[in-house]
């Protein structure tokens, strides 16, 4: 299954709830999930992968509210461009 298919299915299942919640609420949930992921990674917990799924779910829910095709944007922003184009502003990482 492609990311676009997953995003569409999430919109079909949760779209009405997401619309009533709104983007700022979903953003707050995303931040909470990012905190839970950080904690899981810091403590080397096995549940970190579940937290990654929660973060992706929240991000896709926000993207659905924005009518954004995340798969397309990821391709254009990170796969179509060269590694140098993507990383030129990453001055704190020695690549």
C-alpha positions as CSV (number, residue, x, y, z in Angstrom):
1,X,0.0,0.0,0.0
2,X,1.3,3.4,-0.9
3,X,1.4,6.4,1.5
4,X,-1.2,8.2,-0.6
5,X,-3.6,5.2,-0.1
6,X,-3.0,5.2,3.6
7,X,-3.6,9.0,3.8
8,X,-6.8,8.6,1.8
9,X,-8.1,5.8,4.0
10,X,-7.3,7.7,7.1
11,X,-9.2,10.7,5.7
12,X,-12.2,8.4,5.0
13,X,-12.2,7.0,8.5
14,X,-11.2,10.0,10.6
15,X,-11.8,13.0,8.3
16,X,-15.0,14.2,10.0
17,X,-13.5,14.0,13.5
18,X,-10.4,15.8,12.3
19,X,-12.4,18.6,10.7
20,X,-14.4,19.1,13.9
21,X,-11.2,19.0,16.0
22,X,-9.3,21.5,13.7
23,X,-5.7,21.9,12.8
24,X,-4.5,23.6,16.1
25,X,-6.0,20.8,18.2
26,X,-4.3,18.2,15.9
27,X,-1.1,20.1,16.2
28,X,-1.2,19.9,20.0
29,X,-1.9,16.2,19.7
30,X,1.1,15.8,17.3
31,X,3.3,17.7,19.8
32,X,2.2,15.4,22.6
33,X,2.9,12.3,20.5
34,X,6.4,13.8,19.6
35,X,7.0,14.1,23.3
36,X,6.0,10.5,23.9
37,X,8.3,9.4,21.0
38,X,11.2,11.4,22.5
39,X,10.6,9.7,25.9
40,X,10.5,6.2,24.3
41,X,13.7,6.8,22.4
42,X,15.4,8.3,25.4
43,X,14.5,5.3,27.5
44,X,15.2,2.7,24.7
45,X,11.6,1.5,24.9
46,X,10.3,-1.1,22.5
47,X,7.1,1.0,22.1
48,X,9.0,3.7,20.2
49,X,7.8,2.3,16.8
50,X,4.2,2.7,18.0
51,X,4.9,6.3,18.9
52,X,6.3,6.8,15.4
53,X,3.0,5.5,14.0
54,X,1.1,8.0,16.2
55,X,3.3,10.9,15.0
56,X,2.8,9.9,11.4
57,X,-1.0,9.5,11.9
58,X,-1.3,13.0,13.4
59,X,0.9,14.5,10.7
60,X,-1.3,12.8,8.0
61,X,-4.4,14.0,9.7
62,X,-3.2,17.6,9.5
63,X,-2.1,17.1,5.9
64,X,-5.6,15.9,5.1
65,X,-7.1,19.1,6.6
66,X,-4.7,21.0,4.3
67,X,-5.6,18.8,1.3
68,X,-1.9,18.1,0.9
69,X,-0.6,14.9,-0.9
70,X,2.2,14.1,1.5
71,X,3.6,11.3,-0.7
72,X,4.0,13.8,-3.6
73,X,5.5,16.5,-1.4
74,X,8.0,14.1,0.2
75,X,9.0,12.9,-3.3
76,X,9.5,16.5,-4.6
77,X,11.2,17.8,-1.5
78,X,13.5,14.8,-0.5
79,X,13.8,12.4,-3.4
80,X,13.8,14.5,-6.5
81,X,16.4,16.9,-5.2
82,X,20.0,16.0,-4.7
83,X,21.4,15.1,-1.3
84,X,23.4,18.4,-1.4
85,X,20.3,20.5,-2.1
86,X,18.5,18.9,0.8
87,X,21.3,19.0,3.3
88,X,23.0,22.3,2.5
89,X,21.4,24.0,5.6
90,X,22.2,21.1,7.9
91,X,25.3,22.8,9.3
92,X,25.3,21.0,12.6
93,X,25.7,17.6,10.9
94,X,29.0,16.5,9.4
95,X,28.1,14.8,6.2
